[in-house]
């Protein structure tokens, strides 16, 4: 019987018996022994009653047969507590049954259960030796009993062969069950280990991405604040000469400060480390996508880039997020669909910038390079999208490829190349064109 989720059958039964209040090996073995006793006493009564028609002495020994069968079946309650005592009782009672009725084949499943217990609990070689010794002991005992009762050689052969067959088959069944149990345990442990490794890879990738975000946060803050410093200097010069222009510049500073705080709040809640590196390199954005595509082509990828609409400057965090998602999507395509063509499509709409990266199905003659799989790249891209309030959709295409679609909302403000928003300050200190 197949157990759910690959759980070993004994664990499946143990769970259900625990729900019924039968807990612990001793209680469960006692329940098994009682159930076997009820079943085997019924079988013994039916067998001896049928044999009484041909063997007049069968009815006389019927009560004794029932008693011995009950003792033999109840001996299973000791199979995991005292296996040696259980085996001795099973063998001794079987010899007694043969001595009481040598011409009738009365055998319970006790020997099967006891033999399977040997295979379950002992190494294979030792289990076979123990089962062989038990079978020989039973065969010798039944031979003596049959000889003492004066039965024929056919009875000796029948009971001896039965002993060897029953105990041999039982220990092999137990060995098989033990092997399957160990295999299931190894499969479960391996699955748990793979899950832990996958989670560790995702955590590592996210931590690495957050460290990079910390560096980029420094650049974003510097990008905003540098413009604010320039504007503040201009406002200072305009205070006495042009109060209206100074007020407009102060209003811009207020709006820019609010915008900077919003960007910082978006990132601070996600970052966990403190990167001490002080980088001043420009942050890559949508404008750097042609360079990214050229780099991918240099690596042998077939990549096409198409842009629709008039490019507009994005907030630095959104700008770099579009670039990073495109970069990760190209990396994923190279790893999981090497040789497949990739199309990078950027749409500049009034209220959003939409990035589509679609790769075709892997070429049949090309196998993906071995590496780590587990969705770390997708997790990083989702975090990127959430950081700027965007949405990320990923999934297979109809032709067997893969699609990554990022939509980043745009608030319609006029963002400039220097990171400022609103009316710029001219070189002469005036606000506006």
ZAMARGU-4260 file (C-alpha; in steps of 0.2 Angstrom, whole numbers, plus 5000, padded with zeros to 4 digits):
<rodrens>
0) 5000/5000/5000 | 5007/5017/4995 | 5008/5029/5010 | 5005/5048/5007 | 5020/5059/5003
5) 5032/5044/5003 | 5031/5041/5022 | 5036/5023/5027 | 5021/5012/5030 | 5025/5009/5049
10) 5025/5028/5051 | 5008/5030/5043 | 5001/5016/5054 | 5009/5023/5069 | 5001/5040/5066
15) 4984/5033/5065 | 4986/5022/5080 | 4992/5037/5090 | 4976/5046/5086 | 4966/5031/5093
20) 4976/5032/5109 | 4988/5017/5105 | 5005/5024/5108 | 5022/5016/5110 | 5029/5000/5103
25) 5023/4989/5117 | 5005/4994/5116 | 5005/4993/5097 | 5012/4975/5097 | 4999/4970/5110
30) 4985/4976/5099 | 4993/4966/5085 | 4995/4951/5095 | 4976/4951/5101 | 4971/4954/5083
35) 4981/4939/5077 | 4975/4929/5091 | 4957/4932/5087 | 4960/4928/5068 | 4971/4913/5071
40) 4959/4905/5084 | 4945/4906/5071 | 4956/4898/5058 | 4962/4884/5070 | 4944/4880/5075
45) 4938/4879/5056 | 4953/4868/5052 | 4952/4856/5066 | 4933/4855/5064 | 4935/4850/5045
50) 4949/4838/5050 | 4938/4829/5063 | 4927/4821/5049 | 4942/4811/5044 | 4953/4810/5060
55) 4943/4805/5075 | 4956/4811/5087 | 4955/4829/5080 | 4940/4834/5090 | 4948/4828/5107
60) 4963/4839/5105 | 4954/4854/5098 | 4953/4864/5115 | 4972/4861/5117 | 4975/4866/5099
65) 4965/4882/5102 | 4975/4886/5118 | 4992/4883/5110 | 4987/4894/5095 | 4982/4908/5106
70) 4998/4907/5116 | 5008/4907/5100 | 4999/4922/5093 | 5000/4932/5110 | 5019/4929/5109
75) 5020/4943/5096 | 5017/4956/5110 | 5036/4952/5114 | 5043/4954/5096 | 5051/4971/5099
80) 5053/4970/5118 | 5061/4952/5119 | 5063/4945/5102 | 5072/4930/5108 | 5058/4925/5120
85) 5045/4928/5106 | 5055/4917/5094 | 5056/4903/5108 | 5038/4904/5111 | 5033/4903/5092
90) 5044/4889/5089 | 5039/4879/5105 | 5021/4881/5102 | 5023/4876/5084 | 5031/4860/5090
95) 5017/4857/5102 | 5004/4860/5088 | 5013/4847/5078 | 5014/4835/5093 | 4995/4837/5096
100) 4990/4834/5078 | 5004/4828/5067 | 4993/4824/5052 | 4985/4841/5052 | 4993/4856/5045
105) 4989/4870/5058 | 5000/4885/5056 | 4997/4903/5061 | 5005/4919/5054 | 5015/4921/5070
110) 5030/4914/5062 | 5028/4926/5047 | 5027/4941/5059 | 5042/4935/5070 | 5053/4931/5055
115) 5049/4948/5047 | 5054/4956/5063 | 5071/4948/5062 | 5073/4955/5045 | 5067/4972/5050
120) 5079/4974/5065 | 5095/4964/5061 | 5107/4967/5047 | 5104/4956/5032 | 5118/4943/5035
125) 5114/4941/5054 | 5095/4940/5050 | 5097/4926/5038 | 5108/4916/5050 | 5096/4919/5064
130) 5081/4914/5053 | 5090/4899/5047 | 5094/4893/5065 | 5076/4896/5070 | 5070/4886/5055
135) 5081/4872/5059 | 5077/4871/5077 | 5058/4871/5073 | 5061/4857/5060 | 5071/4847/5072
140) 5058/4849/5086 | 5044/4844/5074 | 5053/4829/5068 | 5056/4823/5086 | 5037/4826/5090
145) 5031/4817/5074 | 5043/4802/5077 | 5037/4801/5095 | 5019/4801/5089 | 5023/4787/5076
150) 5017/4797/5061 | 5025/4794/5044 | 5039/4801/5035 | 5028/4812/5024 | 5023/4821/5039
155) 5041/4824/5044 | 5045/4831/5026 | 5029/4841/5026 | 5032/4850/5042 | 5051/4852/5040
160) 5049/4860/5023 | 5036/4871/5029 | 5047/4877/5043 | 5061/4882/5031 | 5050/4890/5019
165) 5040/4900/5031 | 5055/4907/5041 | 5065/4910/5025 | 5051/4919/5016 | 5047/4929/5032
170) 5065/4935/5035 | 5067/4940/5016 | 5050/4950/5018 | 5057/4959/5033 | 5074/4963/5025
175) 5064/4971/5010 | 5054/4981/5021 | 5069/4987/5031 | 5078/4992/5015 | 5063/5001/5008
180) 5061/5010/5025 | 5079/5016/5025 | 5077/5021/5007 | 5062/5032/5011 | 5072/5039/5025
185) 5086/5044/5014 | 5075/5051/5001 | 5066/5062/5014 | 5083/5068/5021 | 5089/5072/5004
190) 5073/5082/5000 | 5075/5091/5016 | 5093/5095/5013 | 5090/5101/4995 | 5076/5112/5002
195) 5088/5119/5015 | 5101/5122/5001 | 5089/5131/4990 | 5083/5142/5004 | 5101/5146/5008
200) 5105/5150/4990 | 5090/5162/4989 | 5095/5170/5006 | 5113/5172/4999 | 5107/5180/4983
205) 5095/5192/4992 | 5109/5197/5004 | 5121/5200/4990 | 5108/5210/4981 | 5104/5220/4996
210) 5122/5224/4998 | 5123/5230/4980 | 5107/5240/4984 | 5116/5248/4999 | 5130/5254/4987
215) 5117/5260/4974 | 5107/5269/4988 | 5123/5279/4992 | 5124/5284/4974 | 5105/5288/4973
220) 5106/5299/4989 | 5122/5308/4982 | 5113/5310/4965 | 5098/5319/4973 | 5108/5329/4986
225) 5121/5335/4974 | 5107/5344/4965 | 5100/5351/4981 | 5116/5358/4986 | 5118/5367/4969
230) 5100/5373/4970 | 5102/5379/4988 | 5118/5389/4983 | 5108/5397/4969 | 5093/5401/4981
235) 5106/5409/4993 | 5112/5421/4979 | 5094/5425/4974 | 5087/5429/4991 | 5092/5448/4989
240) 5091/5450/4970 | 5075/5440/4965 | 5064/5435/4980 | 5051/5426/4968 | 5065/5416/4960
245) 5072/5412/4978 | 5055/5406/4983 | 5053/5395/4968 | 5070/5388/4971 | 5065/5385/4990
250) 5049/5376/4984 | 5060/5365/4973 | 5071/5361/4987 | 5056/5356/4998 | 5049/5345/4984
255) 5066/5337/4980 | 5069/5334/4999 | 5052/5325/5000 | 5056/5315/4985 | 5073/5310/4992
260) 5065/5305/5008 | 5053/5294/4999 | 5067/5285/4990 | 5077/5282/5006 | 5062/5275/5015
265) 5059/5263/5001 | 5076/5255/5003 | 5079/5257/5022 | 5066/5244/5026 | 5074/5231/5015
270) 5092/5233/5019 | 5100/5224/5033 | 5119/5227/5031 | 5130/5242/5032 | 5141/5244/5017
275) 5156/5255/5020 | 5161/5257/5002 | 5160/5275/4996 | 5157/5273/4977 | 5155/5287/4966
280) 5153/5278/4949 | 5137/5282/4940 | 5122/5270/4943 | 5118/5261/4927 | 5100/5264/4920
285) 5089/5262/4905 | 5101/5272/4895 | 5114/5259/4898 | 5103/5245/4890 | 5112/5246/4873
290) 5129/5243/4882 | 5121/5228/4891 | 5115/5220/4875 | 5132/5223/4867 | 5140/5214/4881
295) 5128/5200/4880 | 5131/5198/4861 | 5150/5198/4864 | 5147/5183/4875 | 5139/5174/4860
300) 5120/5177/4864 | 5108/5182/4851 | 5099/5198/4858 | 5088/5211/4850 | 5084/5228/4858
305) 5069/5238/4854 | 5063/5254/4862 | 5046/5262/4859 | 5041/5279/4864 | 5051/5294/4869
310) 5064/5290/4883 | 5061/5299/4899 | 5072/5301/4914 | 5067/5290/4928 | 5070/5292/4947
315) 5087/5284/4950 | 5080/5269/4960 | 5067/5265/4946 | 5081/5268/4933 | 5093/5256/4940
320) 5079/5243/4944 | 5074/5242/4926 | 5093/5239/4921 | 5096/5226/4935 | 5080/5216/4930
325) 5085/5216/4912 | 5103/5211/4917 | 5096/5196/4927 | 5084/5191/4914 | 5098/5190/4901
330) 5108/5180/4914 | 5094/5168/4917 | 5091/5166/4898 | 5110/5162/4895 | 5110/5149/4910
335) 5093/5140/4906 | 5091/5142/4887 | 5108/5144/4880 | 5108/5148/4861 | 5090/5154/4861
340) 5086/5171/4854 | 5082/5184/4866 | 5071/5200/4863 | 5072/5215/4875 | 5058/5227/4872
345) 5057/5244/4882 | 5041/5254/4881 | 5041/5272/4887 | 5023/5276/4891 | 5016/5292/4899
350) 5013/5283/4916 | 5025/5269/4916 | 5040/5261/4908 | 5038/5243/4903 | 5052/5231/4901
355) 5049/5214/4892 | 5063/5201/4890 | 5057/5186/4881 | 5069/5171/4876 | 5064/5157/4865
360) 5065/5138/4869 | 5082/5130/4872 | 5090/5123/4856 | 5088/5105/4855 | 5106/5102/4852
365) 5112/5113/4867 | 5111/5108/4885 | 5110/5121/4899 | 5126/5122/4909 | 5126/5114/4925
370) 5123/5126/4940 | 5112/5130/4954 | 5094/5131/4952 | 5081/5137/4964 | 5073/5154/4959
375) 5086/5165/4967 | 5086/5177/4952 | 5067/5178/4952 | 5067/5182/4970 | 5080/5196/4967
380) 5070/5203/4953 | 5054/5203/4963 | 5062/5212/4977 | 5069/5225/4964 | 5051/5228/4957
385) 5043/5229/4975 | 5057/5242/4979 | 5050/5255/4967 | 5032/5250/4968 | 5032/5241/4951
390) 5025/5224/4946 | 5035/5209/4939 | 5027/5195/4929 | 5036/5179/4924 | 5031/5163/4916
395) 5033/5152/4901 | 5028/5157/4883 | 5018/5147/4871 | 5033/5141/4861 | 5042/5134/4876
400) 5052/5150/4880 | 5052/5162/4895 | 5046/5179/4898 | 5050/5192/4911 | 5039/5208/4911
405) 5043/5223/4923 | 5031/5238/4924 | 5038/5253/4933 | 5025/5267/4936 | 5030/5285/4932
410) 5022/5300/4941 | 5024/5311/4926 | 5037/5323/4934 | 5051/5330/4924 | 5066/5321/4930
415) 5082/5328/4924 | 5099/5320/4921 | 5106/5327/4936 | 5093/5320/4947 | 5083/5336/4950
420) 5065/5338/4947 | 5055/5354/4942 | 5062/5370/4935 | 5081/5369/4934 | 5092/5383/4939
425) 5102/5391/4926 | 5120/5395/4926 | 5117/5413/4930 | 5107/5408/4946 | 5090/5411/4939
430) 5076/5398/4940 | 5068/5392/4924 | 5073/5393/4906
</rodrens>
